[in-house]
């Protein structure tokens, strides 16, 4: 087990122990699979469909350039032995320029997709976080964790030792 995971497990155990001392109720822990939650919501499905559509559009935009690159590379491979040095360098330059344009377009498409992902999923993530907090409060959960990830999405105020940590840091200064 990695040091980071071990530290997280230790902190969780300490927090649970602290929580048991803070309240007379039993500790109730919940686990949330955020990917499943996103995929199961109407907003999540719509966002994924829109993102998939934008990905297909980006691929279609790149396809003619990729095909042209393949044609040029194939032509170069067939003719390079019989080409003059000048014509060979010219073809190599054309192929390299086209390859650079393709890489630039791919990078731009990835950036656009990343921005679209953030735009589409940030509001949904916020709604999910609010829902987790509400379910945690109303369901009497002490702690809610995200499946497959160490961060804690919700915890009872009684388990929060932040003020104690701040006081300890200030006392040490």
C-alpha positions in Angstrom: 0.0 0.0 0.0 1.4 3.4 -0.9 2.3 5.9 1.8 -0.4 8.3 0.6 -3.1 5.6 0.9 -1.8 4.5 4.3 -1.9 8.0 5.5 -5.5 8.5 4.3 -6.6 5.3 5.9 -4.9 6.3 9.2 -6.5 9.8 9.1 -9.9 8.2 8.4 -9.5 5.8 11.3 -8.5 8.7 13.6 -11.4 10.7 12.4 -13.8 7.9 13.0 -12.4 7.3 16.5 -12.7 11.0 17.2 -16.3 11.0 15.9 -17.2 8.1 18.2 -16.0 10.2 21.2 -17.9 13.2 19.9 -21.3 11.6 19.6 -23.2 8.7 21.2 -24.6 7.5 17.8 -23.0 4.7 15.9 -20.8 5.7 13.0 -22.6 5.4 9.6 -20.4 5.5 6.5 -21.5 5.9 2.9 -19.7 5.3 -0.3 -20.6 7.2 -3.5 -19.7 6.1 -7.0 -19.6 9.5 -8.7 -19.2 8.1 -12.2 -22.3 5.9 -11.8 -24.2 8.9 -10.4 -23.2 11.1 -13.3 -24.1 8.4 -15.8 -27.5 7.7 -14.2 -28.7 11.3 -14.2 -30.4 13.0 -17.2 -28.0 15.9 -17.1 -25.0 13.5 -17.0 -26.3 11.5 -20.0 -27.0 14.7 -22.0 -23.5 16.0 -21.1 -21.8 12.8 -22.2 -23.8 12.7 -25.4 -22.8 16.3 -26.2 -19.2 15.6 -25.4 -19.2 12.5 -27.6 -20.8 14.5 -30.4 -18.1 17.2 -30.1 -15.4 14.5 -30.2 -16.9 13.0 -33.4 -17.0 16.5 -34.9 -13.3 17.0 -34.1 -12.4 13.7 -35.6 -14.3 14.5 -38.8 -12.5 17.8 -39.0 -9.1 16.1 -38.7 -9.9 13.1 -41.0 -9.2 14.8 -44.4 -5.8 16.1 -43.1 -4.9 12.6 -41.8 -5.9 11.0 -45.1 -3.8 13.6 -47.0 -0.8 12.9 -44.7 -1.1 9.2 -45.3 -1.3 9.7 -49.1 1.8 12.0 -49.1 3.7 9.5 -46.9 2.8 6.6 -49.1 3.7 8.5 -52.3 7.0 9.5 -50.7 7.8 6.0 -49.8 7.1 4.7 -53.3 9.0 7.5 -55.1 11.8 8.5 -52.8 14.4 6.3 -54.5 13.8 7.9 -57.9 13.2 11.5 -56.7 15.8 14.2 -57.0 17.3 15.4 -53.8 15.4 18.7 -54.1 12.1 17.0 -54.8 12.7 14.6 -51.9 13.4 17.5 -49.5 10.3 19.3 -50.8 8.1 16.3 -50.1 9.7 15.7 -46.7 9.0 19.3 -45.9 5.4 19.0 -47.1 4.9 15.9 -45.0 6.4 17.5 -41.9 4.4 20.6 -42.2 1.2 18.6 -42.6 2.1 16.5 -39.6 2.7 19.6 -37.5 -0.7 21.1 -38.6 -2.4 17.8 -37.6 -0.7 17.8 -34.2 -1.7 21.4 -33.7 -5.3 20.7 -34.6 -5.3 17.6 -32.3 -4.0 19.7 -29.5 -6.6 22.4 -30.1 -9.4 19.8 -30.3 -8.2 18.3 -27.0 -8.2 21.7 -25.3 -11.7 22.4 -26.6 -12.9 19.0 -25.4 -11.4 19.6 -22.0 -13.1 23.0 -21.7 -16.4 21.5 -22.9 -16.0 18.8 -20.3 -15.5 21.4 -17.5 -18.4 23.5 -18.8 -20.8 20.5 -19.0 -19.8 18.6 -15.9 -18.9 21.3 -13.3 -22.6 22.2 -12.6 -23.5 18.6 -12.4 -20.6 17.9 -10.0 -21.8 20.8 -7.9 -25.4 19.4 -7.8 -24.0 16.0 -6.9 -22.0 17.4 -4.0 -25.1 19.2 -2.7 -27.1 16.0 -3.0 -24.4 14.1 -1.1 -24.4 16.6 1.7 -28.2 16.6 2.0 -28.3 12.8 2.0 -25.5 12.7 4.5 -27.3 15.1 6.9 -30.8 13.6 6.5 -29.6 10.0 6.4 -27.5 10.4 9.6 -24.2 9.6 7.9 -21.0 10.3 9.7 -18.8 10.1 6.7 -19.3 9.8 2.9 -16.4 8.8 0.7 -16.0 8.7 -3.1 -15.5 5.2 -4.4 -12.0 4.7 -5.8 -10.8 8.1 -4.5 -9.4 9.2 -1.2 -11.1 12.6 -0.8 -14.0 12.8 1.6 -17.2 14.3 0.1 -19.2 14.8 3.3 -18.5 14.4 7.0 -20.4 15.4 10.1 -19.3 18.6 11.8 -18.6 16.6 14.9 -15.9 14.8 13.0 -14.3 18.0 11.8 -11.1 18.7 13.7 -10.0 21.6 11.5 -10.5 24.2 14.3 -8.3 22.0 16.6 -5.6 21.8 14.0 -5.7 25.6 13.4 -5.5 26.3 17.1 -2.5 23.9 17.4 -0.7 25.6 14.5 -1.3 29.1 16.0 -0.3 27.9 19.4 3.0 26.7 18.0 3.8 30.0 16.3 
